[in-house]
Structure formats: structure tokens, C-alpha cells
Amino acid sequence: MIPTCILGLRSSFLNRSRLLVAGLVRYQSSSIPLVQSSATALARQLNAKIKSTGPITVADYMKEVLVNPTAGYYPTQESIGAKGDFITSPELCQIFGEMIAIWILNEWQKVGSPKPMQLVELGPGKGTLISDILRVFKHFDQLKEVSVHLIELSQKLREAQAKLLCSEANLGKDDAQQLNITSGFAQVECPIFWHHHLSEVPNDAFTCVIAHEFFDALPVHKLKKTEQGWREILVDIDPNSPDISFRYVLSREPTPMSQLYKPEEGDKRTELEICPSAGALLQNLADRFTEDGGFLLLADYGHNGEKGDTFRGFSNHQLHDPLLNPGSADLTADVDFNYLSRCLKSKALTFGPVTQEKFLKSLGIEVRLNLLLQNEKLSAEHKKNLKSGVEMMINPQEMGKRFKFFSIFPEILADHLKKFPVLGFD
Ligand SMILES: C[S@@+](CC[C@H](N)C(=O)[O-])C[C@H]1O[C@@H](n2cnc3c(N)ncnc32)[C@H](O)[C@@H]1O
């Protein structure tokens, strides 16, 4: 277990000093001096792309940096854990996954435990959360007729997930050799499938979806209010740098995103981040839940429509200029829960966001911790780590307040959920 004090969360954000240079509509990306390093493979690809097509949106930049199959961050770097760039709650201690499992079982039983049940995780990272959930499911004898579907683009992470979840004998040898892992049989006795996209998960079955620190990795567009109206912030090549480097520029003309965006009445922000792929994904899920039944639990750090500039990078547990050495560091932006709720209006019931502290406490995380602390089989070191892991997750000064839980259910359950409120959100 890793001492939590040295690990970086992805939730504090860079205080960038952005200066609008009059006339040039140029942004200075950061007060961090750019290191003159040899350009990353991805920097060379982006440089060529911008040279041929002109400045790109921050969303296009973020998507390329994170998931480009040959040079992107998740497919090539050691991202999560002490040796990586950041740590997440499931990696801190097993109790997090156990709480999520209890929540799923509770909500599933409330609607009559429909079978078969597809358990989908978006962006499973190292596979720790789903592994902890399946262990609890097994304990409750709930694995019959459950299939697991992992949505993951990174082959590197697919391999890590398969290694944790499947014994070697249960994973097609050819699949493993080709690094094209598509299915296996989990050590806890249920079939497990890998997909690139949610649309590949079969329809016609009840589906429970979990997403932990996934939505913050989806690409955001950045908009700025000017005297001429909303304009989009773009990424361009910095012509003043001897090495390949990038800078922000403000589009002179409206872009499709700046034209599409309609601010809510009373919204005083002058800078915004919008994640249309998150809205579209949730709308798709809402349709699926209405047709075949299901629900989603989303956990991430985010706000309720009051923040405007949260795009940031992480490297080696430290904040990192997002434009520096693309592909070498993680990029992230806070989830705008107000925007997600608006996308789901009259499509699904939404619950939350509630803080991680409130959610985990109402599920009984402290009771579970105390039970484990009384277990004589556990070492003193293990107990110490469990205690510090839970403390980090629920302490409002750490992850307790910044991390939020959000959930969606089909509208048909409105009356039922009034009588039997969704656990953690009442
Ligand atoms: C920040 S990590 C979170 C990992 C894990 N859920 C956890 O909490 O430890 C983001 C995960 O989402 C995956 N990912 C990012 N963008 C994705 C996309 N567009 N489609 C599928 N997976 C994606 C990454 O490869 C990684 O597994």
C-alpha cells in the first residue's frame, strides 16, 4: 500500500495566468516556463496537423493527447498509481469498491434484480474497482447471469485489466499475443468482454453502468465571452519558439461550438468548458435504460455550472502545463454536472451531484472500516492503510468535497424512487 501523502489527485487545479494580448488575440497558456525538450512523437503529429489545417479545438487536442492509439497518453504511459501520474479512490483501498458494489446490489434488488444483468464500466483503468465489485457480488452469490463489459480504448490498460481479472487459462492465448483482448472469464466466475465503445455492448438486457473518473477524461471545448459574442479558444503552434511548442489562440470567427452554445439565464461566467461527448453519451444511455432498463452511477470531481477554467495536466503527481510535451502527461477537466443534468432533461431522472463524503458515509463506509479494523487476521500495517485510505476519501479537505456522485434512472421509475429513494442521494 502506498503512503497517501505523496500521491497526487487530479482535483486541484492549476492557477494559470492567462494574458490576452490585445490585437493578437493570443493567450499565454501558463506561467510555467516551457522546457526546451525534444518534441514528443505526438507533438510532431499535432504540429503537422495544425500546419495543414490551422489551429484545432481544445477538444480535438485533448482527445489526441489522451487516446491517440500510437502516441496518446493512456495507450502508452504508466498513468495510475505511485509509479504513475495520479491516484484514484479504488486504488486507495478496497472499501471504495465494496461500497459501490453494495449500492449496485441495493438498487438492482429494488427493481426486482432483472436478469440477465450487464455490468458495464466506462474507463476501468487498472481494473481494481470492477475486481472489488465482483468479489462482493460473489460473496452475495449474485454472479449467475451477470456479464461484465469494460469500455477501454487503451490496449496497455486492457492488458492490465485482463491480468487482474482473468486467470491466464481463461484468456485466449492468441488474443493475449495479439494484444487484442476482447473477452475472458473472470476469476470470480463470470464472462467478461472488452469494447471500444458503449454502442458495442448488446442491447435487450438490463444494464448497470459505472464510471469513475472517466467523464473528466472526455474532451472539452473552451469558450470565452468577447464583445463580439462567444468565441472558441483553440490550440495553435507557437511561432516564437525554436522547438515545437503550442499556445492558445482565440478564434476570430464563431465556430460550430460557439454558435451552438446557449448559456443558461443568469449564468455570469465569461469562460466555459463544454463536453458535448459526455452529454451525447448520457443521452444514449438514457434511451437504453428507457428501452431495456438500467441505471448509471457516475463519480468524478466536478461543479454545478459555476466553474469555467479547469483544464489541466498531471505528471508524476504534480500539476503540468497541458500544452507541454503532449502525450507525456494526463489531461483532465472538471465535470459540469449542471450541463449533464440539462442534457438529460425529460429523458431520464437525475440524482445528485452529492459529495463523496456524504455518499460514502450514507452507505456506511465508517461502519465497514470499523469492522475491518476489528479483524484480527489483518496486519497493523494493512489496518493503518485502510484507515488513511478512507480518511483521504471522505475528508472534505482531501477528496470528500471535490469528488461528487451523480446517478441516472429511467423516468418510468419516478414514483417507485419517490417511495424508495436512491441510496446515497436522499
Ligand atoms: C482517469 S482514468 C480512471 C481509471 C479508473 N476508472 C480509476 O478510477 O482508477 C480514465 C480511464 O478512462 C479510459 N478512457 C479515457 N478516454 C476514453 C474513451 N474515450 N473511451 C474509452 N476509455 C477511455 C482510460 O484509458 C482510463 O482507463
The ligand as a MOL file (V3000), in Angstrom:
LIG
                    3D

  0  0  0     0  0            999 V3000
M  V30 BEGIN CTAB
M  V30 COUNTS 27 29 0 0 0
M  V30 BEGIN ATOM
M  V30 1 C -8.5490 8.6530 -15.1240 0
M  V30 2 S -8.5550 7.0240 -15.6810 0 CHG=1
M  V30 3 C -9.6860 6.3280 -14.4760 0
M  V30 4 C -9.4490 4.8760 -14.2750 0
M  V30 5 C -10.3380 4.1680 -13.2480 0
M  V30 6 N -11.7400 4.3510 -13.5090 0
M  V30 7 C -9.9960 4.6100 -11.8430 0
M  V30 8 O -10.7760 5.3620 -11.2550 0
M  V30 9 O -8.9380 4.2020 -11.3400 0 CHG=-1
M  V30 10 C -9.5120 7.1470 -17.1800 0
M  V30 11 C -9.8350 5.8140 -17.8570 0
M  V30 12 O -10.6900 6.0480 -18.9860 0
M  V30 13 C -10.1070 5.4950 -20.1660 0
M  V30 14 N -10.5310 6.3570 -21.2740 0
M  V30 15 C -10.2670 7.6580 -21.4280 0
M  V30 16 N -10.9140 8.1370 -22.5070 0
M  V30 17 C -11.6230 7.1030 -23.0130 0
M  V30 18 C -12.5240 6.9650 -24.1130 0
M  V30 19 N -12.8130 7.9930 -24.9090 0
M  V30 20 N -13.0930 5.7640 -24.3260 0
M  V30 21 C -12.8160 4.7040 -23.5190 0
M  V30 22 N -11.9750 4.7800 -22.4590 0
M  V30 23 C -11.3800 5.9660 -22.2250 0
M  V30 24 C -8.6250 5.4870 -19.8920 0
M  V30 25 O -7.9130 4.6270 -20.7340 0
M  V30 26 C -8.6370 5.0550 -18.4130 0
M  V30 27 O -8.8830 3.6800 -18.2920 0
M  V30 END ATOM
M  V30 BEGIN BOND
M  V30 1 1 1 2
M  V30 2 1 2 3
M  V30 3 1 2 10
M  V30 4 1 3 4
M  V30 5 1 4 5
M  V30 6 1 5 6
M  V30 7 1 5 7
M  V30 8 2 7 8
M  V30 9 1 7 9
M  V30 10 1 10 11
M  V30 11 1 11 12
M  V30 12 1 11 26
M  V30 13 1 12 13
M  V30 14 1 13 14
M  V30 15 1 13 24
M  V30 16 1 14 15
M  V30 17 1 14 23
M  V30 18 2 15 16
M  V30 19 1 16 17
M  V30 20 1 17 18
M  V30 21 2 17 23
M  V30 22 1 18 19
M  V30 23 2 18 20
M  V30 24 1 20 21
M  V30 25 2 21 22
M  V30 26 1 22 23
M  V30 27 1 24 25
M  V30 28 1 24 26
M  V30 29 1 26 27
M  V30 END BOND
M  V30 END CTAB
M  END
